[in-house]
């Protein structure tokens, strides 16, 4: 999943999410955002080898669903926002509106903590169609 994310391969990301959701989620909680978060946690499990992954971390003007702090300062950082019955575009807009990327910028007058790209990753799930959609944008 991390390889697809860093490559911007949103089609593969959606396929991985659907497979994991279909094979790992109990039917009674399948459509909840909490279950989607559990699936995301599962598919990105290997990322913990090279990232410190935080859930509901304080960032900017709110709490981000998932934030991936790279171990290497030159690696790409990720901000993941999840939406049910919405769109990945709306998830990315929330990342921008709430300025979650501040977590990677450092304090005023200091050099940024990270020098790699900061990627906003929007993941949505439609309860009616059972469709997963993903979108990735590089933030400035």
C-alpha positions in Angstrom: 0.0 0.0 0.0 2.8 2.4 0.8 4.5 1.7 -2.5 1.2 2.5 -4.4 0.7 5.7 -2.3 4.2 7.1 -2.9 3.8 6.3 -6.6 0.4 8.1 -6.7 -1.2 4.9 -7.9 -4.7 5.6 -6.5 -6.3 2.7 -8.5 -4.1 0.1 -6.8 -4.7 1.8 -3.4 -8.5 1.5 -3.9 -8.2 -2.2 -4.9 -6.0 -3.0 -1.8 -8.5 -1.2 0.5 -11.5 -3.0 -1.0 -9.8 -6.4 -0.7 -8.8 -5.8 2.9 -12.2 -4.3 3.8 -14.0 -7.3 2.2 -11.8 -9.9 3.8 -11.1 -8.4 7.3 -14.2 -6.4 8.4 -17.1 -7.9 10.2 -20.4 -7.4 8.4 -22.1 -5.5 11.3 -19.5 -2.8 11.4 -18.3 -2.9 7.7 -19.6 0.6 6.8 -18.4 2.7 9.7 -15.6 5.2 9.6 -14.0 3.4 12.6 -13.9 0.2 10.6 -12.4 2.0 7.6 -9.7 3.4 9.9 -9.0 -0.1 11.1 -8.6 -1.3 7.5 -6.3 1.6 6.7 -4.2 0.8 9.8 -3.9 -2.8 8.5 -3.0 -2.0 4.9 -0.3 0.5 6.0 1.1 -1.8 8.7 4.5 -2.3 6.9 4.9 1.5 6.8 5.7 1.4 10.5 9.2 0.1 9.5 10.1 3.5 8.1 7.5 5.8 9.6 6.1 6.7 13.0 2.4 6.5 12.4 0.0 8.5 14.6 -3.8 8.3 14.7 -5.9 11.3 15.6 -2.8 13.5 16.1 -3.2 17.2 16.8 -2.2 19.1 13.7 -2.9 22.6 12.5 -6.5 23.5 13.5 -7.8 20.0 14.3 -7.0 16.3 14.5 -5.7 14.4 11.5 -7.0 10.8 11.0 -3.5 9.5 10.3 -0.1 11.2 10.0 3.1 9.4 8.9 6.3 10.9 10.3 9.2 9.6 8.2 12.2 8.3 10.1 14.5 9.8 7.4 14.1 13.6 7.2 14.4 13.5 3.4 11.6 10.9 3.0 8.0 11.8 2.0 5.6 12.6 4.8 1.9 11.6 4.6 -1.3 13.1 5.9 -4.3 10.8 5.5 -7.9 11.9 6.0 -10.8 9.4 5.8 -14.3 10.2 4.7 -17.4 8.0 4.5 -20.2 9.0 2.0 -18.0 11.9 0.8 -15.1 12.2 -1.6 -11.4 12.0 -1.4 -11.3 15.6 -2.7 -13.3 16.7 0.4 -10.8 14.9 2.6 -7.9 16.7 0.9 -9.7 20.0 1.2 -10.0 19.4 5.0 -6.3 18.7 5.2 -5.7 22.1 3.5 -8.4 24.0 5.3 -7.2 22.9 8.7 -3.5 23.3 7.8 -2.5 19.8 9.0 0.8 20.2 7.2 2.1 22.5 9.9 3.2 19.3 11.7 6.0 19.0 9.2 7.0 22.7 8.8 8.8 23.3 12.1 8.5 26.3 14.3 8.8 29.9 13.2 12.4 30.8 12.5 13.5 27.2 12.4 14.3 25.0 9.4 11.6 22.6 8.4 11.8 19.2 10.2 11.4 17.3 7.0 12.7 18.0 3.5 10.8 15.4 1.5 7.4 15.9 -0.1 4.3 16.3 2.0 1.5 14.2 0.5 -2.2 14.8 1.3 -4.0 11.5 0.9 -7.8 11.5 0.8 -9.5 8.1 1.2 -13.3 7.8 0.9 -15.8 5.0 1.2 -19.3 5.0 -0.1 -21.6 3.0 2.1 -24.2 2.5 -0.6 -22.0 1.4 -3.5 -19.2 -0.1 -1.3 -16.7 1.9 -3.4 -13.3 3.1 -2.2 -11.8 6.1 -3.8 -8.4 7.7 -3.2 -6.7 10.9 -4.2 -3.2 12.2 -3.6 -1.9 15.8 -3.8 1.5 17.2 -3.0 1.3 20.1 -0.5 3.5 23.1 -0.5 
